[in-house]
Amino acid sequence: MKEVEIQFDIGGSKKRPPMPVSHPFFGGLSIWAYSLICRIDKANNMIQELYFVPPSALSEEVHEKYKKLKLQLDTYIGTINFKDWVSTLGDMSETDAVQLKLAVPILRKMEEEVAVAKPGKDGAPSKQAAAVRTDSGRLRSNFNVPLLKVMHEVNYWNKIQTIGLVNMPHAIVRLLTENEQLRKLREQVMTVVRLYNNI
């Protein structure tokens, strides 16, 4: 694992590479690592096409380093990063648990009042009376937030699975088949929520 981490040194410090905000934590990192594999594959193929260059000890060394780096990246995606993601799933890797999280009302009416106090000069709450924002009567979407995060990750892991580097749990594969239907349902629910709350 240490050799794999060395490949991700950025500016002399070991940290997560910069990812677009839209990319999920684990799936986005795997797609990034796979893009590195594509880059070194392309470079290796170009070198292999130089048939007119006589073989040398340096070319063999370069090919060995290429194979070692590719193996490290494959191991990182398929073993280390994937296992880290699966460990965060908890009971969501079971079909029954996923169905329970889906079997909830999709709309919820809020019935709370939120006190909003302006901070004073020193950062402490102001002595002035706090304003009360009443959210009572408004609607909100009631989709399970952890499940939404998993569904976002699944889209990226599905791309990795088509390459053959990982095998997703059965419950997650089943969720993937319902992903488009659930996405449309969420959009329709949010349309209702926005229209109702504006009224």
C-alpha positions, 0 to 999 in steps of 0.5 A: 500500500505504501508504494501506491500512496507514493504515486499520489504525492501531490506537491510533495505531500500525501493528500487526496488529488483535487476532484471536481465537486460533482464527483463522489469521494470514492468513485471519483478517486477511482475514476481519476486513478483509472485515467492515469492507467489510460495515460500510461497505457497510451504511452506504452502503446506508442513505445511498443509501436517503435519497432524500428528502434533496437531493444535495449536494457533501458527499454526493458526497465521502462516496460517493467516500471510500466507493468509495476505502476499499472498493477499498483493502480489496479490494486488501488482501485479494485482492492484498497479504494473499493473495500474502503467504499464497501465498508462505508455501506453498512447494512445497505449492501443487503437487499432488504435494508435498501428496500426498507430505506426506499419504503418511506413516504417521499414527502414530509411536512415540516412542523418546526420553528427555527430561531435565527439570532444575529451574532454580536461583535464578539461572535456571541449571540446578540442580546436582541430578540432572535427572529423566528423563521417558521417552516411549519407547513412547508414540504420537503423531500424525504429521500434517504440522504445516505442512500442518495450518496450511495446511488451517486457513488454507484454510477461511478463504480459501474464504470469501473465494474465494466472494465472488470476491476471490481464486483459490486454487491448484489443489492447495489447492482439491483439499486443501479437498475432502479437508478434512472426511475428513482432519479425521475421520481426525485425530480418530480418530487422536488418540483412538487416541493418547490411549487407547493412552498412557493404558494 
